[in-house]
Amino acid sequence: MKYYIFERESSKFDDILKDPTLKSKIYEVITWGGHLRIGIVDYDDKLSSYILLKYGDDIRTNLTEDFSPKPGIDYTPKRK
């Protein structure tokens, strides 16, 4: 099963959930504060391509911010 997370300012994801191509393939739906997570069984990756082309602007890949230190901002690298 593949999972896709979408993010929008509003919590309206009706276009994704009512899409005739996706409607019968969605097995899991979770919504929270401007986000939607759907689980889809896709064996040949055709549906994945369809989702990326049609809703690619709303897809979110990383839900947490990267807190790793940045050189020159959080620390000064030693120069030899």
C-alpha positions as CSV (number, residue, x, y, z in Angstrom):
1,M,0.0,0.0,0.0
2,K,1.3,3.5,-0.8
3,Y,0.5,6.5,1.2
4,Y,0.2,10.1,0.0
5,I,-0.1,13.1,2.3
6,F,-1.7,16.3,0.9
7,E,-1.6,19.8,2.5
8,R,-3.9,22.7,1.8
9,E,-4.8,26.0,3.5
10,S,-8.4,24.8,3.8
11,S,-9.4,21.3,4.8
12,K,-11.4,20.8,1.6
13,F,-10.2,17.7,-0.2
14,D,-13.4,16.8,-1.9
15,D,-11.8,16.9,-5.4
16,I,-9.4,14.2,-4.4
17,L,-11.8,12.0,-2.5
18,K,-14.5,12.2,-5.2
19,D,-12.2,11.7,-8.2
20,P,-13.7,8.9,-10.2
21,T,-10.3,7.3,-10.9
22,L,-9.2,7.3,-7.3
23,K,-12.5,6.7,-5.5
24,S,-12.6,3.0,-5.9
25,K,-8.8,2.6,-5.1
26,I,-8.7,4.5,-1.8
27,Y,-8.6,2.1,1.2
28,E,-7.6,4.5,4.0
29,V,-8.5,8.2,4.6
30,I,-7.2,10.2,7.5
31,T,-7.7,14.0,7.8
32,W,-6.3,16.5,10.3
33,G,-5.8,20.3,10.3
34,G,-5.3,21.1,6.6
35,H,-3.9,17.6,5.8
36,L,-5.2,14.5,4.1
37,R,-3.5,11.1,4.1
38,I,-4.8,8.4,1.7
39,G,-3.7,4.8,1.4
40,I,-3.9,3.3,-2.1
41,V,-3.0,-0.1,-3.4
42,D,-1.2,0.5,-6.7
43,Y,0.6,-2.5,-8.3
44,D,1.7,-1.0,-11.6
45,D,2.4,2.7,-10.6
46,K,-0.1,4.1,-13.1
47,L,-2.2,5.5,-10.3
48,S,0.9,7.0,-8.7
49,S,1.7,8.9,-11.9
50,Y,-1.8,10.1,-12.1
51,I,-1.8,11.4,-8.6
52,L,1.6,13.2,-9.0
53,L,0.5,14.8,-12.3
54,K,-2.9,16.0,-11.1
55,Y,-2.4,16.7,-7.4
56,G,1.4,17.1,-7.2
57,D,1.3,20.7,-6.0
58,D,-0.5,19.6,-2.8
59,I,1.6,16.6,-2.0
60,R,3.7,16.9,1.2
61,T,6.7,14.6,1.6
62,N,8.1,15.8,4.9
63,L,5.9,16.6,7.9
64,T,8.6,17.6,10.3
65,E,11.0,20.5,10.0
66,D,14.7,19.8,9.6
67,F,16.4,20.9,12.8
68,S,19.9,19.8,11.9
69,P,22.6,22.5,12.5
70,K,23.5,24.7,9.5
71,P,27.1,25.6,9.0
72,G,27.8,29.3,9.3
73,I,24.5,29.9,11.1
74,D,24.4,27.5,14.1
75,Y,28.2,26.9,14.2
76,T,31.4,28.1,12.5
77,P,33.4,25.4,10.8
78,K,37.0,25.2,11.6
79,R,39.3,26.2,8.8
80,K,42.8,24.9,8.5
